[in-house]
Amino acid sequence: MTSIGTGYDLSNSVFSPDGRNFQVEYATKAVENGGTAIGIRCKDGVVLAVEKIITSKLLKPGTNKRIATIDKHIGVVSSGLVPDGRHFISRARDEASSWRRSIKGPIQTSVIASRLGSYVQMYTLYSSVRPFGVTTIIGGWDAEDELPVDGQVGSGPKIGAGGKEEGLKSGGPGLYMIEPSGLYWGYYGAATGKGRQVAKGELEKLNLQNGTLSLLDGVKEAARIIYVAHDDSKDKDFELEMTWISGKDGPTHGRHEEVPAKLREEAEKAAKKALEGEDEDDDAAKGDKMEE
């Protein structure tokens, strides 16, 4: 039984007979037409990067930001419909400021990912709204504090239930990706947008789960991956935007900031050089085959 063209894609609140929500699938297609965005969780921070396609020569470089600061220690990058991304950012900032007013402290990266995932999912439930046409990647650094006794107040017994393990800390880098359906997961490396498949393949090669990649190396790898993912759209110019977050002892001192221009330019030069080297190797391999 097919559900294509039978009216099941006209409302956001109706499932097709085979259990599909077509409006959410269409929103995912909108994301696939956007520029490639990635996030890399390093051992000492998080790097966010996005490929901004230049649609007009009249656009001023450095403006029209696609990466935003949600709280001083959290950043977000999106791919898909730009206005939807801006609304998402506005909601995320409201959540972070509300948490500060209520809890008197910064919101954890996992908490804001959970809240925003629920908010996005709400837009898939009612016929009066449509799903968000963006996939967002949230990166942050939560303050590293020593864990209390099993998360409870008080000193507790030294051994047994409620005991405390010395030196155990919470916090550190966090990376989450929220899809148009409201589904979100924690990642070591995340990619979305037009070149997501190529970017995912490059991220997997980094073995991020080992926790050995430094923040500075992460910046270089992020630039390289964006350039590799853009290789399929060589006819279109783009601008690379990158931000990073480190711990208190790192270069950003726990804040979400833009990667310094000098460091970004160095990373871009290295990415272009690596890409040119790959092209030369491919040409040499083709020549060898022709000789055979």
Backbone bond lengths (Angstrom), bond angles and torsions (degrees), N, CA, C in turn:
res aa  C-N    CA-C-N  psi(-1)  N-CA   C-N-CA  omega(-1)  CA-C   N-CA-C  phi
1 M - - - 1.470 - - 1.516 110.35 -
2 T 1.320 117.76 119.62 1.454 120.52 -179.07 1.510 111.04 -94.44
3 S 1.339 115.57 146.96 1.456 119.57 -179.66 1.523 110.90 -115.02
4 I 1.334 118.18 3.17 1.449 120.90 178.07 1.524 109.26 -73.24
5 G 1.330 117.09 126.74 1.457 121.41 176.43 1.511 114.57 76.90
6 T 1.289 118.26 12.67 1.466 120.41 -179.71 1.522 112.14 -106.52
7 G 1.324 117.67 13.84 1.461 120.73 175.12 1.511 116.00 95.37
8 Y 1.324 117.82 -4.10 1.464 119.89 -177.61 1.531 112.69 -77.10
9 D 1.336 116.39 -7.50 1.459 119.14 177.88 1.530 111.96 -102.39
10 L 1.336 117.67 9.40 1.456 120.80 -178.29 1.524 112.95 -88.24
11 S 1.310 117.09 -19.52 1.463 120.96 -179.08 1.523 110.01 -127.30
12 N 1.306 115.03 143.54 1.458 121.04 -178.94 1.523 112.37 -77.12
13 S 1.325 116.82 -17.60 1.460 120.53 -172.90 1.526 113.29 -103.59
14 V 1.337 117.72 13.46 1.467 121.60 -176.57 1.521 109.78 -118.94
15 F 1.326 115.96 129.28 1.457 120.98 173.30 1.523 109.62 -86.35
16 S 1.331 116.20 148.48 1.450 120.39 172.19 1.529 108.36 -77.84
17 P 1.337 118.25 166.01 1.478 119.66 179.94 1.525 114.06 -58.19
18 D 1.353 117.08 -25.92 1.459 118.72 178.89 1.525 112.01 -96.93
19 G 1.341 116.73 19.11 1.462 121.06 170.17 1.510 116.05 80.02
20 R 1.327 117.79 26.59 1.467 120.88 -178.65 1.527 111.00 -108.46
21 N 1.330 115.28 147.60 1.458 121.68 172.83 1.527 106.45 -110.27
22 F 1.316 116.09 100.97 1.459 120.23 -172.00 1.519 112.87 -66.54
23 Q 1.321 117.75 -32.65 1.461 119.78 -179.90 1.532 111.19 -62.54
24 V 1.324 116.79 -37.48 1.465 120.42 176.79 1.526 110.28 -67.59
25 E 1.324 116.73 -39.13 1.459 120.18 178.24 1.517 111.19 -65.48
26 Y 1.329 117.21 -37.52 1.459 120.29 177.63 1.530 110.53 -67.15
27 A 1.328 116.56 -36.39 1.464 120.18 177.30 1.527 110.41 -63.57
28 T 1.328 116.13 -37.99 1.461 120.59 177.56 1.522 110.72 -64.14
29 K 1.330 117.02 -36.40 1.461 120.81 176.60 1.524 110.95 -64.12
30 A 1.330 116.72 -36.89 1.465 120.42 177.79 1.525 110.79 -62.79
31 V 1.329 116.48 -36.60 1.460 121.08 178.08 1.527 110.36 -65.39
32 E 1.321 116.72 -39.19 1.465 121.64 -177.24 1.525 112.52 -65.53
33 N 1.340 116.66 -16.58 1.462 120.30 178.19 1.522 112.15 -90.46
34 G 1.324 117.56 -4.87 1.456 121.73 -178.89 1.517 112.21 -86.77
35 G 1.340 116.22 169.65 1.459 121.16 177.83 1.514 111.66 -66.19
36 T 1.317 116.11 154.70 1.461 121.44 -178.60 1.525 110.50 -70.11
37 A 1.319 116.05 132.63 1.471 122.41 176.22 1.517 108.20 -128.41
38 I 1.337 116.88 139.75 1.457 120.58 -179.52 1.521 110.82 -136.96
39 G 1.312 115.23 159.59 1.454 122.85 172.94 1.519 108.79 -136.39
40 I 1.325 116.77 137.19 1.462 121.70 179.65 1.515 109.37 -125.83
41 R 1.329 115.89 123.67 1.462 121.26 176.30 1.525 108.66 -92.25
42 C 1.317 116.39 113.97 1.464 122.19 -179.32 1.526 109.79 -100.11
43 K 1.324 116.20 175.08 1.465 119.35 -179.05 1.519 112.44 -69.08
44 D 1.352 116.70 -24.59 1.460 120.02 -177.42 1.519 112.75 -127.02
45 G 1.338 117.27 24.59 1.456 119.75 176.90 1.509 113.19 161.64
46 V 1.328 115.46 -168.28 1.469 122.61 -178.37 1.524 108.76 -134.59
47 V 1.336 116.29 140.36 1.461 122.60 176.49 1.527 108.73 -117.79
48 L 1.335 116.70 133.03 1.456 122.85 174.50 1.523 108.29 -117.53
49 A 1.320 117.23 138.81 1.464 121.09 179.90 1.517 109.79 -146.32
50 V 1.351 115.39 150.06 1.459 120.10 179.86 1.519 109.69 -146.20
51 E 1.320 114.42 145.92 1.461 123.35 176.67 1.530 107.52 -94.72
52 K 1.338 117.08 109.74 1.458 121.62 179.56 1.530 108.89 -97.66
53 I 1.329 116.33 106.12 1.454 121.10 179.10 1.530 108.84 -68.06
54 I 1.338 115.98 131.45 1.461 120.86 179.19 1.529 108.43 -85.81
55 T 1.315 116.04 107.94 1.469 121.78 -175.65 1.525 112.53 -88.87
56 S 1.338 116.81 -14.19 1.461 120.54 179.86 1.525 109.60 -150.72
57 K 1.325 116.50 141.28 1.459 120.98 177.26 1.521 112.13 -70.24
58 L 1.318 116.91 -12.48 1.463 121.37 -178.83 1.524 112.78 -85.52
59 L 1.328 116.72 -9.00 1.463 120.03 179.41 1.528 110.12 -69.10
60 K 1.314 116.13 138.04 1.461 121.11 179.93 1.525 109.52 -83.03
61 P 1.336 117.99 125.23 1.475 120.55 179.53 1.531 111.19 -60.59
62 G 1.331 115.38 142.64 1.462 120.35 177.77 1.507 114.74 88.27
63 T 1.329 117.16 -7.24 1.468 120.37 177.58 1.525 109.32 -102.13
64 N 1.314 116.89 -173.09 1.473 121.91 179.22 1.523 111.08 53.21
65 K 1.318 115.95 54.63 1.460 122.22 -175.78 1.521 111.49 -61.86
66 R 1.333 114.39 141.20 1.471 120.53 177.05 1.520 111.81 -109.89
67 I 1.320 116.52 -8.49 1.467 121.23 175.45 1.517 107.52 -113.84
68 A 1.329 116.85 132.12 1.465 121.13 -175.45 1.524 110.97 -128.29
69 T 1.311 115.46 155.69 1.464 122.34 174.88 1.516 109.37 -92.84
70 I 1.334 116.75 124.97 1.464 122.01 179.50 1.522 110.08 -89.63
71 D 1.303 116.57 -50.01 1.459 124.67 170.90 1.516 104.61 -135.23
72 K 1.289 118.38 172.40 1.459 119.34 -173.81 1.529 113.14 -60.15
73 H 1.343 117.11 -21.93 1.463 121.07 -177.56 1.518 113.48 -111.77
74 I 1.339 118.52 8.59 1.461 122.38 -176.72 1.524 110.27 -134.48
75 G 1.334 116.41 134.87 1.451 122.26 175.42 1.513 110.91 -126.20
76 V 1.325 116.93 160.54 1.464 120.87 -179.89 1.517 109.43 -141.82
77 V 1.334 116.75 140.45 1.447 123.44 174.74 1.524 107.90 -126.72
78 S 1.324 116.69 143.05 1.462 119.80 -177.06 1.516 110.45 -130.86
79 S 1.324 115.15 158.51 1.460 122.50 175.41 1.519 107.86 -134.79
80 G 1.339 116.11 137.01 1.460 120.18 -178.14 1.512 110.30 131.26
81 L 1.324 116.75 -137.58 1.454 121.78 179.96 1.529 109.79 -77.29
82 V 1.328 116.10 117.97 1.465 121.26 -174.75 1.527 112.72 -59.67
83 P 1.355 120.36 -45.13 1.471 119.23 178.57 1.532 113.26 -60.06
84 D 1.331 116.99 -37.13 1.465 120.04 176.92 1.521 110.37 -64.16
85 G 1.337 115.96 -38.99 1.453 119.71 177.89 1.516 112.22 -63.36
86 R 1.317 117.36 -38.25 1.467 120.84 179.37 1.525 111.31 -67.71
87 H 1.324 116.38 -38.24 1.467 118.68 176.22 1.525 110.60 -65.47
88 F 1.318 116.48 -40.10 1.465 121.15 177.55 1.525 110.47 -60.03
89 I 1.317 117.16 -43.58 1.462 121.59 179.39 1.520 111.10 -62.48
90 S 1.335 116.04 -42.18 1.465 120.22 178.71 1.527 111.01 -60.58
91 R 1.332 116.09 -43.57 1.472 120.14 178.51 1.524 110.86 -65.16
92 A 1.324 116.86 -39.91 1.463 120.83 -179.66 1.532 110.56 -63.31
93 R 1.315 116.90 -40.29 1.463 120.14 178.25 1.524 111.55 -66.04
94 D 1.321 116.07 -36.62 1.476 119.59 176.26 1.526 110.55 -62.90
95 E 1.335 116.50 -41.82 1.462 120.42 179.71 1.533 110.68 -63.56
96 A 1.341 116.46 -42.90 1.461 120.41 -178.31 1.534 111.33 -66.72
97 S 1.333 117.00 -42.16 1.467 119.57 -179.49 1.524 111.34 -70.42
98 S 1.343 116.74 -35.02 1.462 120.47 177.10 1.521 110.74 -63.82
99 W 1.334 115.91 -40.67 1.469 120.58 178.21 1.526 110.63 -62.54
100 R 1.327 117.20 -42.44 1.468 120.65 -179.81 1.524 111.50 -64.24
101 R 1.326 116.58 -38.25 1.469 119.33 178.59 1.522 111.56 -66.91
102 S 1.328 116.02 -37.75 1.463 120.07 -175.24 1.524 112.91 -84.38
103 I 1.335 116.95 -45.25 1.459 122.56 -172.64 1.522 112.07 -96.01
104 K 1.350 116.73 -16.16 1.470 121.71 -178.48 1.525 111.71 64.27
105 G 1.320 116.17 37.77 1.460 120.24 178.60 1.511 110.28 -165.83
106 P 1.337 118.02 171.11 1.471 121.51 -179.67 1.522 112.04 -72.01
107 I 1.309 116.27 145.34 1.465 121.25 178.97 1.522 110.11 -77.30
108 Q 1.325 117.07 142.32 1.467 120.42 177.41 1.525 110.46 -74.53
109 T 1.310 115.63 151.26 1.462 121.00 -178.48 1.527 110.94 -60.60
110 S 1.319 117.12 -40.23 1.470 120.67 -179.47 1.522 111.57 -66.76
111 V 1.323 116.89 -34.55 1.464 120.56 -178.95 1.518 111.34 -69.71
112 I 1.334 116.49 -44.87 1.466 118.22 -179.18 1.524 111.06 -68.90
113 A 1.343 117.25 -31.00 1.465 120.26 175.61 1.523 110.23 -65.35
114 S 1.325 116.51 -40.45 1.467 121.04 178.69 1.522 111.28 -65.05
115 R 1.329 116.34 -45.40 1.464 120.20 -178.49 1.527 111.63 -65.46
116 L 1.326 116.80 -42.82 1.461 119.96 -178.91 1.522 111.26 -72.60
117 G 1.335 117.54 -32.26 1.453 120.14 174.46 1.521 111.13 -61.52
118 S 1.327 116.49 -41.79 1.471 120.90 177.60 1.524 111.16 -66.02
119 Y 1.335 116.40 -37.19 1.465 120.83 179.60 1.526 110.66 -65.87
120 V 1.320 116.98 -44.97 1.468 120.78 178.80 1.522 110.82 -65.32
121 Q 1.325 116.98 -39.63 1.463 120.68 179.98 1.520 111.69 -64.31
122 M 1.331 116.40 -31.09 1.461 120.24 179.01 1.529 111.26 -61.28
123 Y 1.328 116.44 -29.52 1.463 120.61 -179.67 1.525 112.67 -79.00
124 T 1.303 117.74 5.67 1.464 121.56 174.84 1.527 111.85 -108.01
125 L 1.328 116.44 5.10 1.468 119.98 -171.72 1.521 114.51 -105.48
126 Y 1.341 117.25 -19.93 1.468 120.01 -171.47 1.524 110.72 -120.87
127 S 1.329 115.61 143.89 1.460 120.63 -179.18 1.518 112.35 -73.91
128 S 1.325 117.66 -14.71 1.467 121.27 -177.44 1.524 112.48 -83.64
129 V 1.336 118.08 -5.92 1.462 121.71 179.66 1.529 108.46 -130.98
130 R 1.319 115.81 171.00 1.465 120.63 175.29 1.520 108.95 -124.05
131 P 1.327 117.74 158.90 1.466 120.19 179.68 1.533 111.78 -65.32
132 F 1.316 116.07 157.94 1.455 121.51 174.41 1.526 109.51 -68.01
133 G 1.317 116.07 133.89 1.459 120.45 178.68 1.518 111.91 -92.00
134 V 1.324 116.82 38.77 1.467 121.23 179.15 1.526 110.34 -139.71
135 T 1.319 114.67 150.22 1.457 122.01 165.27 1.517 105.76 -112.89
136 T 1.308 117.37 131.60 1.462 121.40 -175.05 1.529 110.93 -117.83
137 I 1.319 114.57 145.56 1.463 121.68 176.26 1.522 107.58 -116.59
138 I 1.325 116.21 123.57 1.461 122.40 -177.28 1.524 109.02 -110.36
139 G 1.316 116.08 127.17 1.460 121.00 177.61 1.519 110.28 -126.48
140 G 1.318 116.92 142.61 1.465 119.62 -179.82 1.514 112.03 -159.46
141 W 1.316 114.37 169.67 1.467 121.51 176.00 1.527 107.67 -126.84
142 D 1.332 115.66 113.03 1.461 120.69 178.29 1.521 109.24 -88.25
143 A 1.324 115.98 139.71 1.467 121.27 -177.73 1.522 110.35 -55.90
144 E 1.319 115.63 134.32 1.466 120.77 179.64 1.524 109.85 -84.93
145 D 1.322 115.98 104.65 1.460 122.12 179.42 1.521 109.22 -119.48
146 E 1.309 116.07 148.71 1.457 119.99 178.07 1.521 109.35 -68.41
147 L 1.314 115.53 133.11 1.465 120.31 -176.73 1.520 111.21 -65.80
148 P 1.331 117.25 137.88 1.460 119.57 173.61 1.528 109.75 -73.34
149 V 1.297 117.26 -177.62 1.463 121.26 -177.94 1.522 109.69 -68.84
150 D 1.312 115.83 106.33 1.468 121.01 -179.92 1.521 112.74 48.36
151 G 1.327 116.46 29.73 1.451 120.25 179.04 1.512 114.00 76.49
152 Q 1.346 118.17 8.23 1.457 121.08 -177.40 1.533 110.56 -108.45
153 V 1.310 115.56 164.19 1.463 121.60 178.98 1.528 109.14 -81.57
154 G 1.312 116.97 142.44 1.462 120.60 178.05 1.509 111.76 112.29
155 S 1.312 117.21 167.90 1.461 121.47 -177.68 1.525 112.05 -83.83
156 G 1.335 117.22 -36.87 1.453 120.54 176.84 1.508 112.54 71.15
157 P 1.328 116.96 172.33 1.473 120.39 178.30 1.516 111.22 -71.36
158 K 1.321 117.41 156.93 1.450 121.65 -178.49 1.523 112.03 -75.95
159 I 1.336 117.20 -24.66 1.456 120.56 179.48 1.516 109.19 -134.59
160 G 1.332 116.98 166.91 1.453 121.08 177.06 1.511 112.02 78.88
161 A 1.348 115.63 -165.18 1.457 121.07 -179.06 1.524 109.91 -59.87
162 G 1.322 115.69 132.47 1.454 119.82 -179.05 1.502 112.86 87.67
163 G 1.349 117.62 0.57 1.455 120.41 179.43 1.515 111.80 -71.06
164 K 1.313 115.93 167.72 1.452 121.55 -175.64 1.519 111.25 -117.82
165 E 1.323 116.23 132.95 1.454 121.08 177.38 1.520 108.60 -95.66
166 E 1.289 117.95 118.74 1.453 122.35 -175.49 1.537 111.60 -66.75
167 G 1.320 115.24 140.48 1.456 120.76 175.71 1.511 115.62 81.74
168 L 1.341 118.11 -3.46 1.459 120.93 -179.24 1.522 109.26 -80.16
169 K 1.344 115.92 125.05 1.458 120.09 -176.04 1.523 111.64 -123.56
170 S 1.317 114.35 155.91 1.457 120.78 175.12 1.522 108.19 -105.37
171 G 1.321 116.76 177.69 1.452 120.30 177.16 1.509 113.47 90.03
172 G 1.340 115.05 -162.52 1.447 120.38 -176.79 1.520 111.23 101.67
173 P 1.343 118.43 -166.66 1.465 121.15 -177.04 1.523 112.64 -74.30
174 G 1.327 115.64 148.57 1.457 121.50 176.88 1.514 110.42 -142.21
175 L 1.331 117.13 141.53 1.463 122.19 -179.10 1.525 109.28 -140.60
176 Y 1.330 116.73 125.85 1.465 121.99 -178.11 1.535 109.35 -135.95
177 M 1.327 115.58 149.55 1.465 120.98 175.68 1.518 108.95 -126.03
178 I 1.352 116.14 130.72 1.463 122.73 -178.67 1.522 108.59 -112.63
179 E 1.322 117.02 124.47 1.453 123.14 -178.28 1.530 111.18 -94.52
180 P 1.349 118.92 166.30 1.470 121.27 -178.79 1.526 114.26 -57.03
181 S 1.332 117.16 -24.28 1.465 120.20 178.78 1.524 112.25 -76.53
182 G 1.324 117.48 -12.03 1.459 121.59 -174.49 1.512 112.52 96.46
183 L 1.331 116.93 -6.39 1.462 121.41 177.71 1.516 110.09 -68.61
184 Y 1.321 116.96 134.21 1.454 120.08 176.61 1.517 110.02 -138.74
185 W 1.325 115.01 147.19 1.459 122.49 178.64 1.521 108.99 -136.50
186 G 1.326 116.32 157.68 1.451 121.61 171.34 1.523 109.05 -88.50
187 Y 1.320 117.44 139.89 1.463 121.62 -174.29 1.526 111.36 -132.36
188 Y 1.340 114.53 157.10 1.456 121.28 165.16 1.528 108.98 -86.73
189 G 1.323 116.02 -35.75 1.454 122.26 176.18 1.514 108.90 -147.85
190 A 1.325 117.77 133.30 1.464 121.66 -177.18 1.517 109.59 -131.32
191 A 1.326 116.43 148.12 1.462 121.86 179.28 1.518 109.40 -144.75
192 T 1.337 115.76 144.69 1.457 121.32 176.92 1.514 108.36 -149.51
193 G 1.327 116.42 169.05 1.454 120.55 -179.03 1.517 112.60 100.93
194 K 1.326 115.10 -168.21 1.462 121.21 -173.29 1.520 112.86 -61.92
195 G 1.333 117.06 -40.86 1.463 119.89 -176.76 1.517 113.43 -99.35
196 R 1.313 117.47 29.56 1.468 121.03 -172.85 1.532 112.49 -63.44
197 Q 1.342 117.58 -37.51 1.457 119.65 -176.63 1.527 111.16 -66.70
198 V 1.329 116.43 -43.55 1.463 120.42 177.50 1.525 109.92 -64.69
199 A 1.336 115.89 -43.82 1.466 120.32 -179.18 1.527 111.32 -63.65
200 K 1.328 117.57 -40.14 1.465 120.75 178.44 1.528 111.04 -62.05
201 G 1.333 115.44 -41.28 1.461 119.33 178.73 1.521 111.79 -61.63
202 E 1.337 116.73 -40.32 1.464 120.68 178.74 1.522 111.23 -69.78
203 L 1.323 117.01 -37.56 1.466 120.75 178.83 1.526 111.37 -64.69
204 E 1.323 116.20 -38.64 1.459 120.18 179.94 1.530 111.61 -64.13
205 K 1.325 116.88 -30.84 1.456 120.57 -179.86 1.529 112.41 -68.74
206 L 1.338 117.38 -19.10 1.465 121.16 -176.37 1.529 112.90 -79.41
207 N 1.348 117.31 -13.66 1.470 121.31 -178.31 1.534 111.18 51.78
208 L 1.328 115.15 53.24 1.464 120.97 -175.52 1.521 113.00 -63.81
209 Q 1.328 116.63 -24.31 1.469 119.61 -178.78 1.529 112.12 -64.82
210 N 1.337 117.08 -16.80 1.466 119.84 178.66 1.523 112.39 -75.27
211 G 1.330 116.44 -17.83 1.463 120.26 177.38 1.508 114.33 68.08
212 T 1.331 117.73 34.07 1.464 121.09 -178.02 1.525 113.05 -109.58
213 L 1.332 118.31 -11.93 1.462 121.23 -177.37 1.525 110.72 -76.62
214 S 1.327 116.59 125.89 1.460 120.86 179.28 1.526 110.52 -81.53
215 L 1.319 116.46 165.85 1.460 121.53 -178.42 1.532 111.17 -65.08
216 L 1.330 117.05 -41.64 1.466 120.55 179.65 1.532 111.12 -64.25
217 D 1.328 116.10 -41.30 1.468 119.63 176.59 1.528 110.32 -67.65
218 G 1.331 116.30 -33.17 1.457 120.56 178.14 1.522 112.16 -62.79
219 V 1.332 116.74 -37.42 1.471 121.01 176.88 1.523 110.10 -62.63
220 K 1.330 116.95 -44.84 1.463 120.93 179.93 1.529 111.20 -64.44
221 E 1.340 115.41 -42.04 1.468 118.98 -179.47 1.524 111.02 -68.13
222 A 1.335 117.50 -37.04 1.467 120.88 179.44 1.524 110.41 -62.50
223 A 1.333 116.87 -43.69 1.469 120.63 178.30 1.523 110.49 -63.40
224 R 1.318 116.44 -43.99 1.474 120.31 -179.43 1.519 111.23 -61.88
225 I 1.325 116.60 -43.74 1.466 120.79 -177.41 1.521 110.85 -65.62
226 I 1.332 117.62 -40.50 1.464 120.17 178.46 1.524 110.30 -62.89
227 Y 1.326 116.61 -40.95 1.471 119.83 179.21 1.524 111.35 -67.48
228 V 1.315 117.02 -39.07 1.465 120.17 177.65 1.526 110.62 -65.05
229 A 1.331 117.00 -42.83 1.465 121.38 179.99 1.529 111.19 -66.39
230 H 1.330 116.36 -31.36 1.473 120.42 -179.52 1.524 111.86 -78.43
231 D 1.296 118.45 -12.42 1.464 122.97 -174.65 1.527 112.24 -57.66
232 D 1.342 116.64 -27.16 1.463 120.03 179.45 1.523 112.03 -76.74
233 S 1.343 117.21 -12.01 1.473 121.47 179.83 1.527 109.63 -122.37
234 K 1.323 116.32 49.83 1.461 121.31 -175.17 1.524 113.35 -61.41
235 D 1.331 116.29 -24.45 1.460 119.16 -176.93 1.525 112.62 -75.28
236 K 1.336 117.49 -8.11 1.462 121.45 -178.70 1.528 110.19 -113.19
237 D 1.329 115.76 129.33 1.460 120.13 176.47 1.521 109.37 -76.01
238 F 1.333 115.83 153.05 1.457 119.25 178.26 1.526 110.17 -146.55
239 E 1.318 114.35 164.38 1.455 122.17 177.88 1.524 108.29 -120.10
240 L 1.311 116.37 132.97 1.468 120.88 -179.17 1.524 109.55 -91.80
241 E 1.322 115.66 126.87 1.467 121.48 176.45 1.530 108.04 -118.34
242 M 1.327 116.98 129.61 1.466 121.24 -177.35 1.520 110.83 -138.90
243 T 1.332 114.84 141.68 1.456 121.68 173.52 1.521 108.76 -133.20
244 W 1.335 116.18 165.80 1.458 119.60 178.31 1.514 110.50 -148.30
245 I 1.333 115.12 161.38 1.463 123.65 178.52 1.521 107.48 -138.83
246 S 1.307 117.04 131.37 1.463 120.88 178.28 1.521 109.54 -126.85
247 G 1.322 115.75 177.01 1.460 120.69 174.56 1.528 111.30 -74.66
248 K 1.317 116.36 -177.56 1.464 120.79 -178.07 1.521 112.04 -62.66
249 D 1.331 117.63 -29.40 1.462 121.34 -178.60 1.525 112.51 -91.29
250 G 1.335 117.26 0.20 1.458 121.26 -178.12 1.514 112.87 -92.25
251 P 1.322 117.21 -173.51 1.469 121.79 -176.05 1.524 115.22 -64.90
252 T 1.341 118.63 -26.46 1.471 119.84 -179.31 1.524 112.79 -102.73
253 H 1.335 117.30 -5.10 1.479 122.34 177.93 1.531 112.53 55.30
254 G 1.332 115.47 42.65 1.456 120.50 175.59 1.514 114.83 84.76
255 R 1.321 118.07 5.74 1.463 121.42 -178.81 1.521 111.80 -108.14
256 H 1.340 114.97 151.93 1.459 121.07 174.72 1.523 107.91 -86.14
257 E 1.339 116.25 118.34 1.460 120.97 -176.05 1.523 110.53 -139.36
258 E 1.333 115.00 162.07 1.459 120.09 173.34 1.525 109.51 -69.88
259 V 1.320 115.77 144.65 1.460 120.01 173.85 1.529 107.48 -65.55
260 P 1.335 119.17 130.57 1.467 120.89 -179.83 1.525 111.73 -51.41
261 A 1.334 115.45 142.49 1.465 121.14 -174.75 1.530 112.11 -56.00
262 K 1.329 116.76 -41.20 1.466 120.34 -178.45 1.526 110.82 -63.05
263 L 1.333 116.54 -44.30 1.463 120.56 -179.88 1.524 110.70 -67.42
264 R 1.325 116.80 -39.30 1.464 120.02 178.72 1.527 111.08 -64.09
265 E 1.318 116.27 -42.22 1.462 119.90 179.59 1.526 111.40 -64.24
266 E 1.328 116.68 -39.58 1.464 120.17 176.97 1.525 110.91 -63.36
267 A 1.343 115.79 -41.30 1.466 120.14 179.14 1.521 110.93 -65.10
268 E 1.333 117.25 -38.08 1.463 120.76 178.93 1.527 111.27 -67.38
269 K 1.324 116.75 -40.52 1.465 120.30 177.93 1.525 110.96 -61.57
270 A 1.346 115.55 -44.02 1.468 120.01 178.89 1.528 110.76 -64.51
271 A 1.344 117.09 -37.12 1.460 121.09 179.45 1.526 111.06 -66.12
272 K 1.333 116.84 -43.23 1.468 120.74 178.92 1.525 111.06 -64.25
273 K 1.344 115.48 -40.74 1.457 120.05 179.70 1.523 110.98 -64.17
274 A 1.335 116.37 -42.39 1.469 120.33 179.02 1.520 110.98 -64.74
275 L 1.340 116.59 -38.08 1.461 121.11 -179.63 1.524 110.79 -68.02
276 E 1.347 116.51 -40.05 1.462 120.40 177.87 1.531 110.75 -65.23
277 G 1.340 116.23 -37.26 1.460 120.12 177.80 1.509 111.94 -63.87
278 E 1.337 116.78 -39.00 1.465 120.44 178.27 1.526 110.78 -65.95
279 D 1.351 116.37 -38.91 1.464 119.72 179.54 1.527 110.82 -64.87
280 E 1.347 116.39 -40.30 1.467 120.10 178.90 1.524 111.07 -64.64
281 D 1.332 116.58 -39.48 1.469 120.34 178.25 1.528 111.03 -64.28
282 D 1.348 116.01 -39.52 1.463 120.11 179.21 1.523 110.65 -65.39
283 D 1.341 116.05 -42.53 1.469 119.70 179.34 1.525 110.98 -63.59
284 A 1.347 116.91 -40.31 1.465 120.90 178.93 1.520 110.90 -64.51
285 A 1.331 115.85 -40.63 1.475 119.87 178.99 1.529 111.52 -64.43
286 K 1.339 116.13 -39.03 1.470 120.02 178.22 1.527 110.36 -65.61
287 G 1.353 116.14 -39.69 1.464 120.01 179.17 1.515 112.08 -63.05
288 D 1.329 115.88 -40.69 1.471 120.27 178.92 1.521 111.53 -63.37
289 K 1.326 115.97 -39.24 1.469 119.72 179.62 1.528 111.29 -66.05
290 M 1.335 115.39 -39.25 1.461 119.48 -178.74 1.538 109.95 -66.54
291 E 1.335 117.07 -37.85 1.470 121.31 178.25 1.516 111.41 -64.21
292 E 1.349 115.99 -36.60 1.457 120.13 178.79 1.522 110.50 -66.68
